[in-house]
Amino acid sequence: MATTELQMNPQLEQIHGEIRDLFRALSNGFQRLDKMKDSNRQSKQLEELTGKMRECKRLIKEFDREIKDEESKNPPEVNKQLNDEKQSMIKELNSYVAMRKTYMNTLGNKKIELFDMGAGVSEPTADENVKMASSMSNQELVDHGMKTMDETDQAIERSKKVVEQTIEVGTQTAGTLKGQTDQMGRIVNELDTIQFSIKKASQLVKEIGRQVATDKCIMLFLFLIVCGVIAIIVVKIVNPNNKDIRDIPGLAPPAPSRRLLYLRSPQ
């Protein structure tokens, strides 16, 4: 990724430029190393390249710290581009580390430096007192090989234990997930049942409401009929001679008033 495509503050640009300069120096150094025939010169060249790798690793760490400090100020797209550039530089540095290991194995130097910086690069560590393979006797080589085989066997046993523990944890996790899945299925079924019950209850409430409304209408009509009958009876009693109102069946008309004749005796 080109520097012009990245949005960086002056501090990041300076660190990025120094890292790129070191990468160019490493590339040229390994090219010169291919042309060297003397093993002593090759060892010296490897030491110089190792120092450049250490400096490059330090600058990548500093670059990562600057990215984190500026993360809240930059938009997400810029942060992603800067992190991608960091990962690209880590991969490039790892490629030079792998090349250095290859050259060291070719020279028979057993001093190994491991790089690991969180995202892929580490602090170099080395055993400065390891003998060169060319200076070891046959018995020393056999002893060293047996020791290496024992360490490898122990590492394999530890790896097996880790794998077994991982499988056990995975089995437990799968069982837990299955139980949670079954529980979620039961909850869904219960929710479906509750929803169906709510729907049936809503329909029943609507039917009850319609019945209540019908009963009220019937009571209203009955009340009006009773009121009408009462009104007719009252009118008949008050004005029995009103011919506009027919007699109510079953109800006898009011008895006519009787007039008493009073006869006066003759004087």
Accessible surface in RSA format (square Angstrom, percent):
REM  Atomic radii and reference values for relative SASA: ProtOr
REM  Chains: A
REM  Algorithm: Lee & Richards
REM  Probe-radius: 1.40
REM  Slices: 20
REM RES _ NUM      All-atoms   Total-Side   Main-Chain    Non-polar    All polar
REM                ABS   REL    ABS   REL    ABS   REL    ABS   REL    ABS   REL
RES MET A   1   101.25  52.4  44.74  29.6  56.51 134.6  56.17  47.8  45.08  59.7
RES ALA A   2    50.43  46.4  36.75  56.7  13.69  31.1  46.83  65.9   3.60   9.5
RES THR A   3    59.33  42.2  52.14  52.9   7.19  17.1  36.68  49.3  22.65  34.2
RES THR A   4   132.86  94.5  96.52  97.9  36.34  86.6  88.73 119.2  44.14  66.7
RES GLU A   5   116.69  67.0  95.21  72.0  21.48  51.2  41.12  79.5  75.57  61.7
RES LEU A   6    11.61   6.5   0.41   0.3  11.20  28.1   0.78   0.6  10.83  29.1
RES GLN A   7   124.01  69.3 113.61  83.0  10.40  24.8  43.27  92.1  80.74  61.2
RES MET A   8    22.37  11.6   0.24   0.2  22.13  52.7   4.66   4.0  17.71  23.5
RES ASN A   9    42.11  29.0  31.05  30.0  11.06  26.6  30.96  74.5  11.15  10.8
RES PRO A  10   111.11  81.0 104.40  95.2   6.71  24.4 106.10  87.6   5.01  31.1
RES GLN A  11    76.45  42.8  72.78  53.2   3.67   8.7  24.03  51.1  52.43  39.8
RES LEU A  12     1.39   0.8   1.39   1.0   0.00   0.0   1.39   1.0   0.00   0.0
RES GLU A  13    83.70  48.1  77.51  58.6   6.19  14.7  15.81  30.6  67.89  55.4
RES GLN A  14   109.30  61.1  96.85  70.8  12.45  29.6  36.09  76.8  73.22  55.5
RES ILE A  15     4.58   2.6   4.58   3.4   0.00   0.0   4.58   3.3   0.00   0.0
RES HIS A  16     1.27   0.7   1.27   0.9   0.00   0.0   0.99   1.0   0.27   0.3
RES GLY A  17    29.44  36.3   0.00   N/A  29.44  36.3  29.33  80.5   0.11   0.2
RES GLU A  18    67.94  39.0  64.85  49.1   3.09   7.4  31.44  60.8  36.50  29.8
RES ILE A  19     0.00   0.0   0.00   0.0   0.00   0.0   0.00   0.0   0.00   0.0
RES ARG A  20    49.39  20.7  49.03  25.0   0.36   0.9  27.61  37.7  21.78  13.2
RES ASP A  21    76.48  53.6  70.72  70.4   5.76  13.6  27.83  65.5  48.64  48.5
RES LEU A  22    28.87  16.1  28.51  20.4   0.36   0.9  28.85  20.3   0.02   0.0
RES PHE A  23     4.30   2.1   3.70   2.3   0.60   1.6   3.85   2.3   0.45   1.3
RES ARG A  24   138.89  58.3 135.12  68.9   3.76   9.0  70.94  96.9  67.95  41.2
RES ALA A  25    30.18  27.7  22.44  34.6   7.74  17.6  28.53  40.2   1.65   4.4
RES LEU A  26     0.00   0.0   0.00   0.0   0.00   0.0   0.00   0.0   0.00   0.0
RES SER A  27    38.32  32.4  35.27  47.1   3.05   7.0  14.23  30.3  24.09  33.8
RES ASN A  28    72.28  49.8  71.64  69.2   0.64   1.5  10.68  25.7  61.59  59.5
RES GLY A  29     0.00   0.0   0.00   N/A   0.00   0.0   0.00   0.0   0.00   0.0
RES PHE A  30     4.34   2.2   4.20   2.6   0.14   0.4   4.34   2.6   0.00   0.0
RES GLN A  31   104.97  58.7 102.30  74.8   2.68   6.4  34.87  74.2  70.10  53.2
RES ARG A  32   124.44  52.2 122.65  62.5   1.79   4.3  58.71  80.2  65.73  39.8
RES LEU A  33     1.07   0.6   0.48   0.3   0.60   1.5   0.48   0.3   0.60   1.6
RES ASP A  34    87.90  61.6  64.44  64.1  23.46  55.5  29.84  70.2  58.06  57.9
RES LYS A  35   165.02  80.5 142.64  87.5  22.38  53.3  91.70  82.5  73.32  78.1
RES MET A  36    26.37  13.7  20.90  13.8   5.47  13.0  23.82  20.2   2.56   3.4
RES LYS A  37   183.90  89.7 152.85  93.8  31.05  73.9 105.18  94.7  78.73  83.9
RES ASP A  38    68.01  47.6  57.80  57.5  10.21  24.1  27.15  63.9  40.87  40.8
RES SER A  39    60.38  51.0  57.63  76.9   2.75   6.3  31.15  66.3  29.23  40.9
RES ASN A  40   112.81  77.8 106.30 102.7   6.51  15.7  25.32  60.9  87.49  84.6
RES ARG A  41   140.80  59.1 136.43  69.5   4.37  10.4  43.82  59.9  96.98  58.8
RES GLN A  42    30.24  16.9  30.24  22.1   0.00   0.0   1.61   3.4  28.63  21.7
RES SER A  43    37.98  32.1  35.81  47.8   2.17   5.0  23.67  50.4  14.31  20.1
RES LYS A  44   137.35  67.0 134.74  82.7   2.60   6.2  79.06  71.2  58.29  62.1
RES GLN A  45    13.69   7.7  12.39   9.1   1.31   3.1   1.40   3.0  12.29   9.3
RES LEU A  46     8.22   4.6   8.09   5.8   0.13   0.3   8.22   5.8   0.00   0.0
RES GLU A  47   114.67  65.8 101.89  77.1  12.78  30.4  42.97  83.1  71.70  58.5
RES GLU A  48    85.17  48.9  74.32  56.2  10.85  25.8  35.76  69.2  49.41  40.3
RES LEU A  49     2.06   1.1   2.06   1.5   0.00   0.0   2.06   1.4   0.00   0.0
RES THR A  50     6.22   4.4   6.22   6.3   0.00   0.0   5.28   7.1   0.93   1.4
RES GLY A  51    34.25  42.2   0.00   N/A  34.25  42.2  27.67  75.9   6.59  14.7
RES LYS A  52    69.39  33.9  66.63  40.9   2.77   6.6  33.60  30.2  35.79  38.1
RES MET A  53     0.00   0.0   0.00   0.0   0.00   0.0   0.00   0.0   0.00   0.0
RES ARG A  54   109.78  46.1 105.32  53.7   4.46  10.6  35.27  48.2  74.51  45.2
RES GLU A  55    64.94  37.3  62.25  47.1   2.69   6.4  28.72  55.6  36.22  29.6
RES CYS A  56     0.00   0.0   0.00   0.0   0.00   0.0   0.00   0.0   0.00   0.0
RES LYS A  57     9.73   4.7   9.73   6.0   0.00   0.0   0.57   0.5   9.16   9.8
RES ARG A  58   111.30  46.7 110.95  56.6   0.35   0.8  61.98  84.7  49.31  29.9
RES LEU A  59     5.09   2.8   5.09   3.6   0.00   0.0   5.09   3.6   0.00   0.0
RES ILE A  60     0.00   0.0   0.00   0.0   0.00   0.0   0.00   0.0   0.00   0.0
RES LYS A  61    63.81  31.1  61.45  37.7   2.37   5.6  34.93  31.4  28.88  30.8
RES GLU A  62    40.23  23.1  40.23  30.4   0.00   0.0   9.95  19.2  30.27  24.7
RES PHE A  63     0.00   0.0   0.00   0.0   0.00   0.0   0.00   0.0   0.00   0.0
RES ASP A  64    23.43  16.4  23.43  23.3   0.00   0.0   2.79   6.6  20.64  20.6
RES ARG A  65   132.46  55.6 131.21  66.9   1.24   3.0  64.13  87.6  68.32  41.4
RES GLU A  66    37.44  21.5  37.44  28.3   0.00   0.0   0.50   1.0  36.94  30.2
RES ILE A  67     3.88   2.2   3.64   2.7   0.23   0.6   3.64   2.6   0.23   0.6
RES LYS A  68   131.44  64.1 116.63  71.6  14.80  35.2  67.49  60.8  63.94  68.1
RES ASP A  69    97.19  68.1  77.66  77.3  19.53  46.2  25.36  59.7  71.83  71.6
RES GLU A  70    32.61  18.7  32.61  24.7   0.00   0.0   0.92   1.8  31.69  25.9
RES GLU A  71    90.36  51.9  86.76  65.6   3.60   8.6  19.84  38.4  70.53  57.6
RES SER A  72   107.78  91.1  65.74  87.7  42.03  96.8  58.18 123.9  49.60  69.5
RES LYS A  73   154.03  75.1 118.59  72.8  35.43  84.4  80.04  72.0  73.98  78.8
RES ASN A  74    38.20  26.3  27.60  26.7  10.59  25.5   1.08   2.6  37.11  35.9
RES PRO A  75    66.72  48.6  58.92  53.7   7.79  28.3  66.11  54.6   0.60   3.7
RES PRO A  76   104.57  76.2  97.11  88.5   7.46  27.1 100.69  83.1   3.89  24.1
RES GLU A  77   115.69  66.4 110.97  84.0   4.71  11.2  63.92 123.6  51.77  42.3
RES VAL A  78     8.25   5.4   8.17   7.4   0.08   0.2   8.25   7.2   0.00   0.0
RES ASN A  79    17.36  12.0  17.36  16.8   0.00   0.0   8.54  20.5   8.83   8.5
RES LYS A  80   136.18  66.4 130.85  80.3   5.33  12.7 101.47  91.3  34.72  37.0
RES GLN A  81    69.59  38.9  69.59  50.9   0.00   0.0  16.93  36.0  52.67  39.9
RES LEU A  82     0.06   0.0   0.06   0.0   0.00   0.0   0.06   0.0   0.00   0.0
RES ASN A  83    53.86  37.1  53.84  52.0   0.02   0.0  19.01  45.8  34.85  33.7
RES ASP A  84    61.09  42.8  55.11  54.9   5.98  14.1  17.57  41.3  43.53  43.4
RES GLU A  85     0.19   0.1   0.03   0.0   0.16   0.4   0.16   0.3   0.03   0.0
RES LYS A  86    23.61  11.5  23.61  14.5   0.00   0.0   0.83   0.7  22.78  24.3
RES GLN A  87    66.61  37.2  66.61  48.7   0.00   0.0  31.44  66.9  35.17  26.7
RES SER A  88    46.81  39.6  40.35  53.8   6.46  14.9  20.65  44.0  26.16  36.6
RES MET A  89     0.00   0.0   0.00   0.0   0.00   0.0   0.00   0.0   0.00   0.0
RES ILE A  90     2.39   1.4   2.39   1.8   0.00   0.0   2.39   1.7   0.00   0.0
RES LYS A  91   147.40  71.9 139.91  85.8   7.48  17.8  84.94  76.5  62.45  66.5
RES GLU A  92    53.04  30.4  46.24  35.0   6.80  16.2  26.61  51.5  26.43  21.6
RES LEU A  93     0.00   0.0   0.00   0.0   0.00   0.0   0.00   0.0   0.00   0.0
RES ASN A  94    49.33  34.0  44.93  43.4   4.41  10.6  22.90  55.1  26.44  25.6
RES SER A  95    53.95  45.6  44.64  59.6   9.31  21.5  45.17  96.2   8.78  12.3
RES TYR A  96    22.70  10.6  22.70  12.9   0.00   0.0   9.65   7.3  13.04  16.1
RES VAL A  97     8.69   5.7   8.69   7.9   0.00   0.0   8.69   7.5   0.00   0.0
RES ALA A  98    54.75  50.3  50.00  77.2   4.75  10.8  53.34  75.1   1.41   3.7
RES MET A  99    73.03  37.8  69.83  46.2   3.20   7.6  56.20  47.8  16.83  22.3
RES ARG A 100     9.19   3.9   9.19   4.7   0.00   0.0   0.00   0.0   9.19   5.6
RES LYS A 101    66.73  32.6  65.23  40.0   1.50   3.6  33.62  30.3  33.12  35.3
RES THR A 102    84.76  60.3  81.59  82.7   3.17   7.6  59.46  79.9  25.30  38.2
RES TYR A 103    47.28  22.1  47.26  26.9   0.03   0.1  36.92  27.7  10.36  12.8
RES MET A 104     9.83   5.1   9.83   6.5   0.00   0.0   8.49   7.2   1.34   1.8
RES ASN A 105    96.64  66.6  78.83  76.2  17.81  42.9  26.05  62.7  70.59  68.2
RES THR A 106   109.57  77.9  75.65  76.7  33.92  80.8  67.09  90.1  42.49  64.2
RES LEU A 107    39.15  21.8  15.98  11.4  23.16  58.2  20.09  14.1  19.06  51.3
RES GLY A 108    18.88  23.3   0.00   N/A  18.88  23.3  18.73  51.4   0.15   0.3
RES ASN A 109    19.46  13.4  18.92  18.3   0.54   1.3   0.95   2.3  18.51  17.9
RES LYS A 110    90.21  44.0  79.69  48.9  10.52  25.0  32.11  28.9  58.10  61.9
RES LYS A 111    53.98  26.3  52.74  32.4   1.24   2.9  18.27  16.4  35.71  38.0
RES ILE A 112    92.26  52.5  82.40  61.4   9.86  23.8  82.42  59.3   9.84  26.7
RES GLU A 113    11.54   6.6  11.54   8.7   0.00   0.0   0.38   0.7  11.16   9.1
RES LEU A 114   101.15  56.3 100.95  72.2   0.19   0.5 101.09  71.0   0.06   0.2
RES PHE A 115    20.35  10.2   0.91   0.6  19.44  50.6   0.91   0.5  19.44  55.7
RES ASP A 116    90.41  63.3  77.90  77.5  12.51  29.6  20.89  49.2  69.52  69.3
RES MET A 117    21.80  11.3   9.79   6.5  12.01  28.6  14.22  12.1   7.58  10.0
RES GLY A 118    81.18 100.1   0.00   N/A  81.18 100.1  43.34 118.9  37.84  84.7
RES ALA A 119    47.76  43.9  15.29  23.6  32.47  73.9  28.16  39.7  19.60  51.9
RES GLY A 120    29.94  36.9   0.00   N/A  29.94  36.9  21.56  59.2   8.37  18.8
RES VAL A 121     0.00   0.0   0.00   0.0   0.00   0.0   0.00   0.0   0.00   0.0
RES SER A 122     8.70   7.4   8.70  11.6   0.00   0.0   8.42  17.9   0.28   0.4
RES GLU A 123    98.64  56.6  92.90  70.3   5.74  13.7  54.20 104.8  44.44  36.3
RES PRO A 124    27.59  20.1   8.25   7.5  19.34  70.3   8.45   7.0  19.13 118.9
RES THR A 125    86.48  61.5  79.07  80.2   7.41  17.7  70.41  94.6  16.07  24.3
RES ALA A 126    40.52  37.3   5.20   8.0  35.32  80.4   9.94  14.0  30.58  81.0
RES ASP A 127    80.73  56.5  71.47  71.1   9.25  21.9  33.50  78.8  47.23  47.1
RES GLU A 128   121.41  69.7  96.97  73.4  24.44  58.2  55.21 106.8  66.20  54.0
RES ASN A 129   137.11  94.6 111.15 107.4  25.96  62.5  32.92  79.2 104.20 100.7
RES VAL A 130    42.87  28.2  23.38  21.2  19.50  47.0  28.62  24.9  14.25  38.6
RES LYS A 131   109.05  53.2 100.74  61.8   8.31  19.8  74.02  66.6  35.03  37.3
RES MET A 132    78.80  40.8  77.14  51.1   1.66   4.0  65.40  55.6  13.40  17.7
RES ALA A 133    31.16  28.6  25.49  39.3   5.66  12.9  25.83  36.4   5.33  14.1
RES SER A 134   108.96  92.1  65.54  87.5  43.42 100.0  59.24 126.2  49.72  69.7
RES SER A 135    79.65  67.3  44.96  60.0  34.69  79.9  49.72 105.9  29.93  41.9
RES MET A 136    28.79  14.9  14.00   9.3  14.79  35.2  13.21  11.2  15.59  20.6
RES SER A 137    60.00  50.7  48.27  64.4  11.73  27.0  51.89 110.5   8.11  11.4
RES ASN A 138   124.02  85.5 118.38 114.4   5.64  13.6  31.41  75.6  92.61  89.5
RES GLN A 139   116.08  64.9 112.12  81.9   3.96   9.4  52.53 111.8  63.55  48.2
RES GLU A 140    65.58  37.7  61.90  46.8   3.69   8.8  31.78  61.5  33.80  27.6
RES LEU A 141    75.25  41.9  67.21  48.1   8.04  20.2  67.64  47.5   7.61  20.5
RES VAL A 142    86.66  57.0  79.26  71.8   7.40  17.8  85.75  74.5   0.91   2.5
RES ASP A 143    74.38  52.1  68.71  68.4   5.67  13.4  29.56  69.6  44.82  44.7
RES HIS A 144    80.90  44.2  76.40  53.1   4.50  11.5  54.09  55.7  26.81  31.2
RES GLY A 145    29.49  36.4   0.00   N/A  29.49  36.4  29.06  79.8   0.43   1.0
RES MET A 146   102.40  53.0 101.73  67.3   0.67   1.6  80.12  68.1  22.29  29.5
RES LYS A 147   130.07  63.5 125.37  76.9   4.70  11.2  71.66  64.5  58.41  62.2
RES THR A 148    61.76  43.9  61.54  62.4   0.22   0.5  55.26  74.2   6.50   9.8
RES MET A 149   114.49  59.3 112.82  74.7   1.67   4.0  92.26  78.4  22.23  29.5
RES ASP A 150    74.65  52.3  72.97  72.6   1.68   4.0  19.11  45.0  55.54  55.4
RES GLU A 151    91.69  52.6  88.48  66.9   3.21   7.6  37.62  72.8  54.08  44.2
RES THR A 152    66.59  47.4  62.04  62.9   4.56  10.9  49.82  66.9  16.77  25.4
RES ASP A 153    78.84  55.2  77.22  76.9   1.62   3.8  26.02  61.2  52.83  52.7
RES GLN A 154   103.60  57.9 100.43  73.4   3.17   7.5  30.30  64.5  73.30  55.6
RES ALA A 155    39.34  36.2  37.67  58.1   1.67   3.8  38.37  54.0   0.98   2.6
RES ILE A 156    81.95  46.6  80.49  60.0   1.46   3.5  81.95  59.0   0.00   0.0
RES GLU A 157    88.63  50.9  88.61  67.0   0.03   0.1  34.48  66.7  54.15  44.2
RES ARG A 158   140.98  59.2 139.59  71.2   1.39   3.3  67.69  92.5  73.29  44.4
RES SER A 159    61.72  52.2  56.52  75.4   5.19  12.0  32.48  69.2  29.24  41.0
RES LYS A 160   110.26  53.8 107.28  65.8   2.97   7.1  63.89  57.5  46.37  49.4
RES LYS A 161   128.11  62.5 127.18  78.0   0.93   2.2  70.48  63.4  57.63  61.4
RES VAL A 162    88.88  58.5  88.77  80.4   0.12   0.3  88.77  77.1   0.12   0.3
RES VAL A 163    82.27  54.1  80.99  73.3   1.27   3.1  82.27  71.5   0.00   0.0
RES GLU A 164   112.89  64.8 107.29  81.2   5.59  13.3  39.82  77.0  73.07  59.7
RES GLN A 165   112.07  62.7 110.92  81.1   1.15   2.7  34.16  72.7  77.90  59.1
RES THR A 166    86.26  61.4  79.66  80.8   6.60  15.7  68.20  91.6  18.06  27.3
RES ILE A 167   109.47  62.3 102.98  76.7   6.49  15.6 108.17  77.9   1.30   3.5
RES GLU A 168   101.12  58.1  96.34  72.9   4.77  11.4  33.84  65.4  67.28  54.9
RES VAL A 169    90.09  59.3  90.09  81.6   0.00   0.0  90.09  78.3   0.00   0.0
RES GLY A 170    36.60  45.1   0.00   N/A  36.60  45.1  31.70  87.0   4.90  11.0
RES THR A 171    90.57  64.4  82.21  83.3   8.36  19.9  68.55  92.1  22.02  33.3
RES GLN A 172   108.88  60.9  99.20  72.5   9.67  23.0  43.64  92.9  65.24  49.5
RES THR A 173    66.92  47.6  62.44  63.3   4.49  10.7  51.85  69.6  15.07  22.8
RES ALA A 174    57.58  52.9  49.93  77.0   7.65  17.4  53.14  74.8   4.44  11.8
RES GLY A 175    44.33  54.7   0.00   N/A  44.33  54.7  34.76  95.4   9.57  21.4
RES THR A 176    78.01  55.5  66.75  67.7  11.26  26.8  50.16  67.4  27.85  42.1
RES LEU A 177   101.66  56.6 101.06  72.3   0.61   1.5 101.06  71.0   0.61   1.6
RES LYS A 178   135.94  66.3 131.33  80.6   4.61  11.0 101.43  91.3  34.51  36.8
RES GLY A 179    36.33  44.8   0.00   N/A  36.33  44.8  32.96  90.4   3.37   7.5
RES GLN A 180    95.84  53.6  94.74  69.2   1.10   2.6  31.51  67.1  64.33  48.8
RES THR A 181    91.29  64.9  84.93  86.1   6.37  15.2  65.18  87.5  26.12  39.5
RES ASP A 182    63.01  44.1  55.42  55.2   7.60  18.0  19.61  46.2  43.41  43.3
RES GLN A 183    93.66  52.4  93.66  68.5   0.00   0.0  13.11  27.9  80.56  61.1
RES MET A 184   115.21  59.7 115.21  76.2   0.00   0.0  90.89  77.3  24.31  32.2
RES GLY A 185    32.08  39.6   0.00   N/A  32.08  39.6  31.17  85.5   0.91   2.0
RES ARG A 186   138.06  58.0 135.89  69.3   2.17   5.2  64.93  88.7  73.13  44.3
RES ILE A 187    70.29  40.0  70.29  52.4   0.00   0.0  70.29  50.6   0.00   0.0
RES VAL A 188    75.98  50.0  75.98  68.8   0.00   0.0  75.98  66.0   0.00   0.0
RES ASN A 189    94.89  65.4  92.17  89.1   2.71   6.5  25.92  62.4  68.97  66.7
RES GLU A 190   105.87  60.8 103.09  78.0   2.78   6.6  36.60  70.8  69.28  56.6
RES LEU A 191   103.67  57.7 100.41  71.8   3.27   8.2 100.56  70.6   3.12   8.4
RES ASP A 192    79.44  55.6  73.75  73.4   5.69  13.5  28.85  67.9  50.59  50.5
RES THR A 193    86.50  61.5  81.64  82.8   4.86  11.6  60.58  81.4  25.92  39.2
RES ILE A 194    93.90  53.4  92.22  68.7   1.69   4.1  93.90  67.6   0.00   0.0
RES GLN A 195   126.11  70.5 123.83  90.5   2.28   5.4  39.04  83.1  87.07  66.0
RES PHE A 196   127.94  64.0 123.72  76.6   4.22  11.0 127.47  77.3   0.47   1.3
RES SER A 197    59.36  50.2  51.74  69.0   7.63  17.6  34.91  74.3  24.46  34.3
RES ILE A 198   106.07  60.4 103.39  77.0   2.68   6.4 105.90  76.3   0.16   0.4
RES LYS A 199   128.03  62.5 123.15  75.6   4.88  11.6  70.49  63.5  57.53  61.3
RES LYS A 200   107.19  52.3 103.70  63.6   3.49   8.3  54.87  49.4  52.32  55.7
RES ALA A 201    51.92  47.7  47.15  72.8   4.77  10.9  51.40  72.4   0.52   1.4
RES SER A 202    50.56  42.7  43.81  58.5   6.74  15.5  27.44  58.4  23.11  32.4
RES GLN A 203    79.09  44.2  77.42  56.6   1.67   4.0  29.97  63.8  49.13  37.3
RES LEU A 204   102.45  57.1 100.45  71.9   2.00   5.0 101.94  71.6   0.52   1.4
RES VAL A 205   101.22  66.6  98.92  89.6   2.30   5.5  99.22  86.2   2.00   5.4
RES LYS A 206   134.15  65.4 125.49  77.0   8.66  20.6  76.24  68.6  57.91  61.7
RES GLU A 207    80.83  46.4  79.79  60.4   1.04   2.5  15.52  30.0  65.31  53.3
RES ILE A 208    86.42  49.2  86.42  64.4   0.00   0.0  86.42  62.2   0.00   0.0
RES GLY A 209    38.61  47.6   0.00   N/A  38.61  47.6  32.89  90.3   5.72  12.8
RES ARG A 210   146.98  61.7 141.31  72.0   5.67  13.5  75.80 103.6  71.18  43.1
RES GLN A 211   112.80  63.1 109.06  79.7   3.74   8.9  34.69  73.8  78.11  59.2
RES VAL A 212    68.74  45.2  67.81  61.4   0.93   2.2  68.74  59.7   0.00   0.0
RES ALA A 213    53.03  48.8  48.56  74.9   4.48  10.2  52.33  73.7   0.71   1.9
RES THR A 214    75.68  53.8  70.88  71.9   4.80  11.4  50.19  67.4  25.49  38.5
RES ASP A 215    81.74  57.3  80.33  80.0   1.41   3.3  25.27  59.5  56.47  56.3
RES LYS A 216   141.50  69.0 134.65  82.6   6.86  16.3  82.95  74.7  58.55  62.4
RES CYS A 217    68.19  51.6  66.21  73.8   1.98   4.6  14.46  36.6  53.72  57.9
RES ILE A 218    90.45  51.5  89.65  66.8   0.80   1.9  90.41  65.1   0.04   0.1
RES MET A 219   125.57  65.0 122.95  81.4   2.62   6.2 100.19  85.2  25.38  33.6
RES LEU A 220   102.06  56.8  97.35  69.6   4.71  11.8 101.64  71.4   0.42   1.1
RES PHE A 221   127.29  63.7 126.89  78.6   0.39   1.0 127.13  77.1   0.16   0.5
RES LEU A 222    91.69  51.1  91.54  65.5   0.16   0.4  91.65  64.4   0.04   0.1
RES PHE A 223   127.25  63.7 122.15  75.7   5.10  13.3 126.45  76.7   0.81   2.3
RES LEU A 224    98.29  54.7  90.26  64.6   8.03  20.2  90.75  63.7   7.55  20.3
RES ILE A 225   106.51  60.6  99.28  74.0   7.23  17.4 105.87  76.2   0.64   1.7
RES VAL A 226    80.74  53.1  79.23  71.7   1.51   3.6  80.74  70.2   0.00   0.0
RES CYS A 227    50.88  38.5  44.39  49.5   6.49  15.3  25.19  63.8  25.69  27.7
RES GLY A 228    31.92  39.4   0.00   N/A  31.92  39.4  31.24  85.7   0.68   1.5
RES VAL A 229    66.21  43.6  64.84  58.7   1.37   3.3  64.92  56.4   1.28   3.5
RES ILE A 230    96.32  54.8  95.96  71.5   0.37   0.9  96.32  69.4   0.00   0.0
RES ALA A 231    53.18  48.9  46.38  71.6   6.80  15.5  52.94  74.5   0.24   0.6
RES ILE A 232    67.93  38.7  66.98  49.9   0.94   2.3  67.93  48.9   0.00   0.0
RES ILE A 233    55.21  31.4  55.21  41.1   0.00   0.0  55.21  39.8   0.00   0.0
RES VAL A 234    77.85  51.2  76.96  69.7   0.89   2.2  77.85  67.6   0.00   0.0
RES VAL A 235    57.15  37.6  55.10  49.9   2.05   4.9  57.15  49.7   0.00   0.0
RES LYS A 236    22.29  10.9  22.20  13.6   0.09   0.2  13.30  12.0   9.00   9.6
RES ILE A 237   124.38  70.8 108.27  80.7  16.11  38.8 109.36  78.7  15.02  40.8
RES VAL A 238   117.12  77.1  89.78  81.3  27.35  65.9  95.15  82.7  21.97  59.6
RES ASN A 239    68.95  47.6  67.81  65.5   1.15   2.8  15.19  36.6  53.76  52.0
RES PRO A 240    56.66  41.3  42.74  39.0  13.91  50.6  42.78  35.3  13.88  86.3
RES ASN A 241   117.69  81.2 106.53 102.9  11.16  26.9  25.26  60.8  92.43  89.3
RES ASN A 242    38.45  26.5  31.80  30.7   6.65  16.0   7.85  18.9  30.60  29.6
RES LYS A 243   179.57  87.6 152.59  93.6  26.98  64.2 103.32  93.0  76.25  81.2
RES ASP A 244   134.69  94.4 101.63 101.2  33.07  78.2  31.34  73.7 103.36 103.1
RES ILE A 245    42.39  24.1  37.38  27.8   5.02  12.1  40.02  28.8   2.37   6.4
RES ARG A 246   210.88  88.5 196.81 100.3  14.07  33.5  78.88 107.8 132.01  80.0
RES ASP A 247    88.17  61.8  68.13  67.8  20.04  47.4  24.40  57.4  63.77  63.6
RES ILE A 248    41.18  23.4  36.00  26.8   5.18  12.5  37.61  27.1   3.56   9.7
RES PRO A 249   128.57  93.7 100.06  91.2  28.51 103.6 111.54  92.1  17.03 105.9
RES GLY A 250    93.87 115.8   0.00   N/A  93.87 115.8  45.98 126.2  47.89 107.3
RES LEU A 251    81.75  45.5  72.12  51.6   9.63  24.2  73.22  51.4   8.53  23.0
RES ALA A 252    83.98  77.2  60.29  93.0  23.69  53.9  66.01  93.0  17.97  47.6
RES PRO A 253    93.98  68.5  76.96  70.2  17.02  61.9  82.19  67.9  11.79  73.3
RES PRO A 254    73.10  53.3  49.69  45.3  23.41  85.1  60.64  50.1  12.46  77.4
RES ALA A 255    93.88  86.3  62.18  96.0  31.70  72.1  66.80  94.1  27.08  71.7
RES PRO A 256   118.31  86.2 100.87  92.0  17.44  63.4 111.57  92.1   6.74  41.9
RES SER A 257   105.59  89.2  74.76  99.8  30.83  71.0  53.27 113.4  52.32  73.3
RES ARG A 258   222.87  93.6 190.34  97.0  32.53  77.4  65.34  89.3 157.52  95.5
RES ARG A 259   220.43  92.6 190.96  97.3  29.47  70.2  67.87  92.8 152.56  92.5
RES LEU A 260   170.08  94.7 141.18 101.0  28.90  72.6 142.16  99.8  27.92  75.1
RES LEU A 261   163.93  91.3 133.22  95.3  30.71  77.2 134.54  94.5  29.39  79.1
RES TYR A 262   186.24  87.0 159.05  90.5  27.20  70.8 117.29  88.1  68.95  85.0
RES LEU A 263   157.54  87.7 134.98  96.6  22.56  56.7 135.95  95.5  21.58  58.1
RES ARG A 264   200.58  84.2 171.68  87.5  28.90  68.8  55.34  75.6 145.24  88.0
RES SER A 265    88.99  75.2  69.99  93.4  19.00  43.8  46.97 100.0  42.02  58.9
RES PRO A 266   132.41  96.5 102.68  93.6  29.74 108.1 114.49  94.5  17.92 111.4
RES GLN A 267   210.98 118.0 138.60 101.3  72.39 172.3  92.07 196.0 118.91  90.2
END  Absolute sums over single chains surface
CHAIN  1 A    20487.6      17904.4       2583.2      12317.3       8170.3
END  Absolute sums over all chains
TOTAL         20487.6      17904.4       2583.2      12317.3       8170.3
